[in-house]
Amino acid sequence: MNTWNWVAFFFPLFWFGYRKMYKPIFSILGISIVINLFGTVLGIDEVILNTVIGLAVSFTVGITGNNFYRLHALKRTREMSESNISDVELLKNEIQLRGGTSWKGVIGTIVLIGVYLLIVMNLGRFVPTNNKITESEPDYNIEFEIKKVLEDNIHALENENMDEYMSMVYTHAEQTTFAETKKMLSDLFENFDLAYELKDFEFLSISEQEVKVRVTQITTLVEGENFQDNESIFIHILKPQKEEWKFFNSEVESIKYLAEDQSVKTNSETISNEPSYITALQAPSMFDFFITKKIDVNNDGILETISFRGGPQESSSYSNNNVEIIVEFDDLDVTSLTISGENAPILYFYDINHDGWMELFYETGARIIGTEMYQFTPDGLAKVTTLNGSVEKFNPNEVITSEYNYIFDKSLIVSN
């Protein structure tokens, strides 16, 4: 009669080895190798396949193990009884010696299982499989879908179709970013008529849950004023939502401005470096950066320590709310300012009104770039104003941006 054996259920092969029943071990491992061979050819997931095999063996041995062992013992005893041993006591001793348990059998089982795993893990290297086809198809299909979303996104921008563009933006539980994007687009469509061209695609990572792609985009002015044609490199992260790929996050990796002769100039090259007291600190990314530099910010002959850092990415991947500027003076007075950034920021120091103290110009943004201006006060750094566009040149009492020329008086008030 079959009775349940918990040890045989949890450790079927080891139980066979412990009970000196070696033929079932070879049979089970041999059949499992054949099943895995067919599974590899058919492209069945080996983890699922081996889980099914393991459960089937456990339940079968758990139910039939005791009866199987009884039949094994009877067979061995009958074989010994039919042997040429006539002495009864000697026959009993031989039967006891052939029966019993064996830890050597357990160790041998471990070795056999190791050989089995080695064979199964290498089946795919020597056997033709459908897996290679099924694995490559999703990547190809995803790349095609992502390229289409990027192209549709550009068409929506060129056609100034707000609804179409926003339908491609990932909807977060926190709707602040969604509203900010919509406001940015509204300003963009109102002030400029632009033409866009996607130049290069580079897929950085692809999975069913997320795609990261680097895109080179050329943006040129069709109608409007104070806009610089540029070639920008964006890092887009797209995620599926409601069975469609949508923009989850976008960062500007770099921007190159195109001069009238179409030669390429980087933003740093457009900054006039004639005055020796212009200093720029450019962050490599929007998150997790740290730059430090010695600058004489108050023209006293003593260098102050400037620390420019960006905190790690947290709940929102569209902006970094932990960008920090720290100025440490020689007398240990520390001035700090915590602001946000929507792109890899740039920090400029320039004494715009020649009063001996440098002003800070913090440039950040995505499609529409702004520059925030700060000055040193007895209470720390205080905001002066926001300049439209990115900084192109500093002159005494003047800041030239990509959108406007700002003239300041001695009190840092815009006079035009």
C-alpha positions, 0 to 999 in steps of 0.5 A: 500500500502507498503511504505518504513520506514527507522526507521523500516529498521534500528531498526525493533524489537524496532520499533515493540515494540515502536508501541505496536506490540508485537506478531511480536517480539515474532514470529521473535525471535522464528523463529530465535531461530529455524533457529539457532538451525538447523544452530548449528546442521549443523555446519553453522557459527552463525555470518554469519547466524545471519547476514543473518537473521538480514538483511532479517528482516530489509528489510522485516519490512522496506518495509512492516512495514507501511502497517503492522501497518495500518492493525494492527491499523484497526484490533484493532479499529474494535475489540474495535468498536465491544465491548460493549462500547456504548458511542462514546466519551468513545470509542474514548478515549479507542482507543487512549489509546490502540494505540499510542507509548510506550517506555516501549515496547522498553525496553521490546524489549531490554529484549527479545533480551537479552534472545534471545542472551543468548539462541543462544550463549548456543545452542552449549552446549546442541545441537550436532554439526558438528563444533567439528569435522570440528574444530579438523580436520584442526589442525590434518592435519596441524600437519601432514603436519608440521611434514612432512616438518620437516622430509623432511628438515632433509633428505635434510640436511643429503643428503646435497641437497641444492635445496631441503632444500632452497625450504622449506625456506620462500621467503621474499621480502628482499632476504638477509636472504635467501642468508645468509642461503644458504651461511651457508648451503654451509659452513656446507656441505663443512666442515662436514658430519652430522647425524640428528635425530628429537626427540620430537615435541611440537606444541606451536600454530597452525592456518591457517596462522602460526604454531609455533613448538618446536623441539628437534634435535640430531646432530652427526658428521659422518665425519669431525673435530672440531664439537661437537655432540649436542642435540638442541631445536629449535623453528620453525615458519612456514608460508604457501607460494604458498600452501606449509608450509615453514620455516619463522623463526628458533631460537635455544632455547638451546644447550646441548653438548654430551661428548664421554660417551654420558652424557649430558653437557650444554654449560655453564658447559664446561666453565672452571671457575677456574679463578675468573675473568671469567664472563658470561652473557647469554641472554634468547632469541634473542629479547627483553632482558636486563641483567645488572651486576657489573664487574671490567673490568680494575682491578682497584678495582672499579666495572663497570656496564655492560648492555647487551640488545637486541632490539625488533623484527622488520622487520627481525625475523632471526636476531636482529640488535639491540644487545647492550653492554654498559660499564659504568665506575665510572667516568661516561665514557660510552663505547657502542657497537651495534652488531647483533645476530642470536640466544640467545647470550652469553657474556664472559669477560676474561683477555686473555693476563693478561694486567689488562683489560678484553676482551669481547667474544660475542657468537651468531649464528644458525647452525654454531656458531661464537664468536666475540672478542673485546678489550677496547681501548681509542676510545671504544670497538674494534673488535679483531677477530672472533673465529670459534665455541662456547667457551669451555674453557679459559686459560691464552693466550688461548681460546678453542672453539668447533672447534679450539684452539687459542693462543694469544700473549700479543698484542692479535695476534693469534700466531698459 
